[in-house]
């Protein structure tokens, strides 16, 4: 029986290198016996996977059976068996099996994290010669996969962990690999994780911002991941179906990289961006744009070069100036009151922003690919709208004076680029600490303008929500407590307006977050719920019910809003949802 165990367990997967090493040791039996005895003296060595291999070597070298039996038995502490016995006692005492299993697994994880040795881990493959069965079994369980992720994050150079990460990815669990440094170690794993991230971006229209942030954070892990990903996305952006989504993703990644400064101070993404957009064919425009992007500042000389190039008869491709960083700089220059532009150069700034946002540049049909058709039908009207909005936004005027300009401003807001600029202008105004202290209106005119932008341009609603969140969370210590509450209610009204315009899920997610954190006055949550209930009507989407119903059912929020029967809005909503939707 002992012989069978030796053959089945002790010698499986032995490598030629290992066998040669052991033969050398057997030329010196005393040394082999001494090595084996040192191992037999360690606690619970009889439980080690290599016990049969060492016993074989020990006996072949002339070791004494009595001595080894004595050593193994004296050093048998039965740690594993005691753990099993304690687990059985806990179960007998009434603790759930799942809870006991979780306790054991979590303790094991902590012990492994404390004592893990990457060099010893790498010897697994040297000794085994192939993937151990226990490793394949481990990755079938999330508990141990999560342990591998943590270890791989801490020991990125461990070959055993990198190999295991690849096994996990091959098994189809790449969506779990949220550690960027772990995924970036191997091109195959990173490619799968990147694919999963892009698919999530395409399939989650309600949480585009979150999907973009997750993807951009992974892509911007380092220069090699950035270049690889941007080249791949650039190729995908050329596809007729979905190409524009890929182009947007690429631009959002560029924007994220610039904001988070993931590279060293003497490096930036501008050269990579310029290399991918084909700008080398237009050296003057390329040099002017690169100069401004590298310094993150506009200057009249380079603006003049771009203006001359794009107002000529053979302008460069429009994608060159549809650079997120460049457009941000132009919008800031024209719509932030603190930025002053030389009147002589102002028309050039306006022209470039209007050109980038309104001209359609596409290859001509039935002509050589080098020829393009430029549709400039909206260029003139866009320039006029930007000029008018710029004139209004750059005059320091109060709400009363602004009311007289509202109709003109609303007409200009119909152009998306003006909508972006107006949001930037309003942000600059309302974030001033003294703004609400000086405002006496129930709804300041500037925030009423935001409502108009939200109604005209659904794609800008997320930006507006971010601004409203910043206002809602801002410290207004100069205002009295009651005035602060009224101000926050007014901002919640703006959020309800966004909800009615289609920005439903992002608004509800934020309010749900406020409830979870419990740092928001409960009366404000109650006010929001009341306003929404008065605004909505069925049918509701399942996601809306999932987010909103728990707030409505919360006694602390809606307890005082309920009547004796089921005729009040709260009870009606709850009854309707319970009857028509499956709630978790």
N, C-alpha and C positions, 0 to 999 in steps of 0.2 A: 504493500500500500504506500509506504514511504517512497519507494522507488518511482511509482507512478506520479506522485506529487512532484518529485524532482523533475521528471521528464516534462510534465505538462506545464508547470509553473515557472520553474527556475531557469529554464533554458530557452524559453520562447523569445524570438526576436533577437538572439545574440548576434552581434556583428563580428566580422572577421577581426577587426581591430581589438575588440574586447577579448576574443578567444586567444589571440596572440599574446596579449598582456598577461592573461592568466597562466599561459604556458610558461612564460618567463618567470612568474612568481613561483610556479611549482618546481622550478630548478632550485629554489631556496625554500624548502618546506617550512623551516622554522619561522621565516619572515611571514609566510602566508598564514601560519597558525596564529602568530602574534596579531596580525591585522584582523583576523576573524574574531579572536578573543576580545579585542578592543571594541568591536561592534557588538558582540554578545553582552558586554557589560552595560550597554546603554539601556535605559528603562524601556520596557515593552518592545524590545527588538524582535521578539517572536511574532509581533503583529506586522512587521515591515514586509513590503512586497518582495524584497530580495532575500528573505530568510533562507529559502531553499537553495539559492545559488551559493550563498556563503557556507551553508552546511555541507554542500557537495565539495567545495574547495577545502574546507576544514578536514573532512574525512579522507579525501584523497591525499592530503599532506600528512596523514598519520595522526590526526588529532584524537583525543580521548573522548568517547561518547559520554562517560560519566561526568567529565568536567563540563562539557557543553550543556548537558541536561541540568546540572547544578547551577550554572551561570544564568541560563535562560529562565529557569524557574525562580531563582532568587531575585532577579531583576524584573520579574513580571509584576507590574503595578496594576494592571487591569483598568487603565483609565477609560478606554472605550467601553468596556463592559459595565463599569460603574456609571458611565453616562447613560447607557441604555437602561440600566436598572432604575436610575433616578427618573428617567423619562417615563418608565412604566408606572412608577409610584405616583407621579404627577397626574397621569391619565386616570389611575385608580382613584385619585383624590378628587376627580371631577373636572380637571382642566381639559379643554378641547385638544384633540390630537393635532389639529392644525396649529394651535398656539404653541404646543410643545415642540413641534417640528420647527416652527419659526424661531423659537428660543435657541434651539440647538444650532440651527443653521446660522443665525446671526452671531452666536458666540464663536462658531468656527470661522466665520468671515473675519471677525475681529482678530482672532489668533493668527490667521493666515496673513492679514494685512500687517501685523506687527512683526512677524518672523519671516516673511517672504524673502528669499535670496535668489535674485535673477540668475546668478552664475550656476547655482545648484539646479535651478529650473531648466537651464539650457542643457544640462547633462542628461536630462530625460531622454532626449533624442539620441544622444551618444550611446546610452545604455540600451535603449529599446530598439533603435534602428528603424522604427516605424511609429505611426501614430498610436499611442496607447489606447486601449479600449475604454479605459476609465475617462479619458479626456473627451472622447466622442460622446460618452454618456452624460458628462457634465454639461455640455453646451445645449443639451435638450431641456435644461431647467433654467428658468429666468434668474433664480437666486445666484447661481454660479456664473451665469453670463454677466450679471451685473458686477460680480467680484472681478472677473477678467477685465471688464472695462476700467474699473478703478485701478487695478494693478498696471494695466497697460498705459494709463495716464501717468502713473508715477514712475514706471520703468519703460520708457519708450524704446530703449535699445535691446530689450530682452527678446531673443529670437523665439523662445517658446511662446511668449505672449503674443507676439506679432503673428506667428503661425496660427495660434488659436483664434485670433481675431479674424483671420482669413477663413478658418473653418466656420466660424459663426456667420460670416457674410455669405459663404457658399451655401449654408443651411437656410438662407432666406431671412435672417434676422437683422439685415443691414439698417432697417429703420430705427433700431434700438441704439445704434452706435452714434450717440450724440456728442461724444468727445472728438473734437476736431483733430487734435494731435494724434489720437489713436487711429482715426481713419486715414490721416495724411501719410502714415508710414508706408502704405502699400497702394500702388496705383489702382489695382483691381478693386480693393475695398473702397477707396476714395471715389472711384467712378460710380460704384453702386450707390453709395450714400448720396453723392451729388445727383444722380438720377432720381432717387427717392425724393430729395429736396425739391427738385425742379417740378416733379409731378405734383407734389403737395402745393406748390405755388400756382400751378395751372388749375388744380381742382378745388381750390378754396377761395372763391371770390369774396366770401364774407370776412375772411381774415388774411387779405392780401399782404397787409403790412407785416403781420407776424411771420408769414411764410417767407417774405422777402428778407426780413431781419435774420431769420434762421439760416437761410441759404447764403446770404452775404457774409455772415459771421464765419461760416465754414470756408467759403471761397477765400476770404481775406486772412486765413490762418498764416500764410507765408507767401513769399514770392512765387515759389514753384506751384502751389495750389492756385494762386491768383492767375498766373499766366495760362496754365493748363485749362482752367475753367472758362476764362474769358475767350480763349481761342475756340473752345468747344461751343460756347453759347453764340459766338460770332458766326460760326458755321450754321448753327440752327436758325439764326435770325434771317438767313438768306432763304429759308423755306417759305413757299407761298402761303401755306397754312400754318398759322400760329407764329409766323416770323416776327410780327410786331410785339407779341408778348415776350419773346426772347430778347428783343432789342430793349424793351423796357426793363427787363430783369438785369441786363448788362449795365444799363445806365444807373439803376438803383444800387447795384454792387459798387460801381465807381463812386457814387455819392456816399455810400457807407464807408468805403475805404478812406475817402478824404476826411470824413467826420471823425473817424476813430483812430486815424494815424497809426495804423498797424505796422507800418514800415519804419525804418530808422529815419531820423530827421534829414539825413543827406540823401534819402531815396524817396521817390514818389511814383504814383501810378501813371503819371502823364505820358512818359515815353511809351509805355505799353499801350495806352489808349490810342495815342497818335499812330503807332505802328499798325494797329488793327483797323483803323478807319480809312486807310488808303490815302492819307494826307501827304505822303512823300512826293506824290506827283505834283503837288502845288506848294512848292518850297516857301514862297512868300507868306501865304496864308498860314502854313504850318508853323513857320518860325514865329510869326506874330502871336498865334494862339498859344503855342507852347510856352512862350515867354510869360504871358499873363497867367496861364494855368499853374506854372511852376511857382510863381510868386503869389498866386491866389489874389491878384490885384489887377484891376483894369488900368490901362494908361492910354492917353489920347493918341500917342504915336502908333501903337499897335492897332487900336480901334480904327484909325485912319487907313491903315494898310488893309484891314479886313473890309472896311467900307468900300474902298477902291476896287478890291477884288470882286466883291459881291454885287456891286452896282454896274460892273462892266458887262460886256456882251457875252463873255464865256466864263461865268462864275464857277468857283469850285463846288463840289457836291455839298448839298445842304446839311448832310449828316455831320460835316466837319464842325459846324457851329451849333449843332444840336447836342452839344456836350452839356450834361447836367451842371457841372461846375461853372461853365461859362454863362449859361442861362441864369443861374443863381446870382452871379456877379452883376449881370445886366439888370435883373429885377431889383436887386438891392440898390444899384446906382440910381434907378429911376423912381423907386417907390419908397425909399427910406428918406425921411426928411433930413436926417443928419448928414446925408451924402450930398455934396455940392458938385455939380458938373458945370464946366465952362460952357456958357450959352452957345459958343461957336461950334462946339463938338456935340452938343446934345442931340441934334438931328441924326447924327451918325449912330449914336447909341440906340435911339428909337428905331431907326431903319433896320439895324441888325437884329434887334429883338423881334420886330414885326416880320422880318424876312424868315427868321428861324421858325416862327410859330404859324405862319400862314401860307408860305409858298410850298407847292407840291412839286417835288423833283422825282421824276421817274423815267426809266428808259422808254424811248419812243417805239411804238409797235411798227414792225416791218421796216426797221431801219437798223443800221449797225449799232451794236451795244454801246459804242462810245458816244453816240448821240443821245441827247436827253430832251425831254419836253418839260418846260417850266411853266406851271400854272400860277400866274401872279394875280389872278382875278381879285383876291381879297387883300392884297398887299397894301394898296392905297388906303382902304377903309380901316385896316388894322393900325396903320401908322397914325391916322387921324384919331382913332379911339385911344391909343396909348398917349398921344399928346394931350388930349383933353383930360384924361384921367390923371396924368402926371401933373397938369396945371392945378387940378383940384387937390390932389394929395400933398402937394408940396407947399401949400399955403397954410399957415398956422391959424386955423379957425375953429371956433367952438361949434357945438351942436346946432345952435340957432342959425349960424351962417351956412353950415353944411346942408341944412334942410333945403335951402334955396337951390343947391346944386344937385340934389338927389336925382331928379329926373335925367339930367345929363349923365350923371355917374351910372345910373341904372342902364341907360342905353349903351354905355361903354362896356359895362360888365358882361354884356352878351358875348363879348369876345373872350375866350378862355384865358388868354395871356393877361388880359386886364384883370380877370378874376383872381389870378395868382398874385398879381401886383397889389391889388386892393387888400387881399388877406395879409400880405407882408406889411402894408401901410398900417392897417388896423392893429396888427400885432404890436407894431412899434409904438402906437398911440396908447392902447389900453393897458399895456404892461408897465406904463409909467406909474410909480407908487402913488402919485397924487391924483390919478385919473378919477377914481370913484369917489374920492373925497370932494372933488369939485363938481361932480355930476349930480344933478338933482332929478333927472328924468327916471321914470320907472323902467324904461328901456333906452339906454343911451343910443343915439343915432348910429354910432359906429357899429354897434352890435346888431342893430336892425339891418344895416347894410350886409352884414354876414348872412343873415337869413335870406336875403335876396340872392347872394352868391350860391348858397346851398341849394336853392330852388332851381337855379339856372344850370349849374354845373355839378352833377352828381359825383364826378370824379374828384372834386375838390372837397367833398364832405369830410373825408378823413382828416385833412389838414385843419379844417375848421374845428372838428371835434378835439384834436390835440390842443388847439389854442384855448378852447373852452375849458378843457381839463386843467390846463395851466392856470387859468383864471380862477377856477373853482378851488384849486388847492393853494392858491397864493395867500400869503399872510397879509391881511388888511388890518393891522393892529391900530392904525390911526382912526378906524371907524368904530363906532359903538357896536356892542354885541348885536342888538336888534337890527341895526343897519347892515351889519355883515350878513345876517341871516336873509334879509330881503335881497341883498345883492346876489347871494348864492341861489336863492329861489329864481331870480331873474335869469341866471346862467342856466339853471335847470330847464327853464322855459325854452331857452335856445336849443338845449339838447333834445327836448321833446319835439321841437320844430324839425330838427335833423331826423329824428325818428320817423316823423310823418312824411319826410321827403325820401325815405328809403334807407337811411342809415340806421337800421334797426338793431342788428346784432352787436355792432361795436358799442353803441350807446348802452344797451342792456348789460353787456359784459362789464363795462366800466362801473355802472351802478351796483351790479352784483359784487364786484370787487370791493366797492365802498362798504357794502353790508358785511362782507367777510372780514375786512380789516377792523371794522368797528371804530373807525376814527372820525366818522361823519355823524353829525347830529341826526338822531332818528326822525325828528320832525321834517328834515329835508328829504329823507327817503320816503316818508309818508306823503309829502307834497308831490314828489315825482310820481309815485304810484297812482295817486289821485288824478293827476293831470293825464297820465297815460290811459287810465280806465275811462276817462271822459272823452278820449280822442279815438280809441280803437273800436273795432267791431269785428265779429267773426266773418269768415273763417280765419283761423290763425295757423301759422306754420308750426310744425312740431318743435323746431328750435326756439321759436318765440315762447311757446308754452313752457319749455324746459327751463328757460332763463327767467321768465317773468312770474310764473305760477308760485315758486317758492317764496318770493317777496310778498305776493298777495296773500298767501296762506299764513305768513308769519304774524302771529297774534300781536307781537310787540309793535309791528308796523301798522297793521290794519284793524286791530281789535276795536278801536274807538270808531271805526268807519262802518261797522256792521250794524244792521238793524235786527229786530226780533225775528222777522221772517227771512225769505230769500229774495226780497225785492230790491235790496241795495246792490250797487255795481260790483262790490267785492264778492258777495255771495253768488250773484249771477255768473260772474266770470269763473269762479271755482266750480260751480255746478256744471257749467257748459264744458269746461276742460275735463272734468272727471268723466263726463258722459261721452265725449267724442275723442279723447286722446289717452294714450297709454303713458302714464307718468311713472318715473322711477323714483 
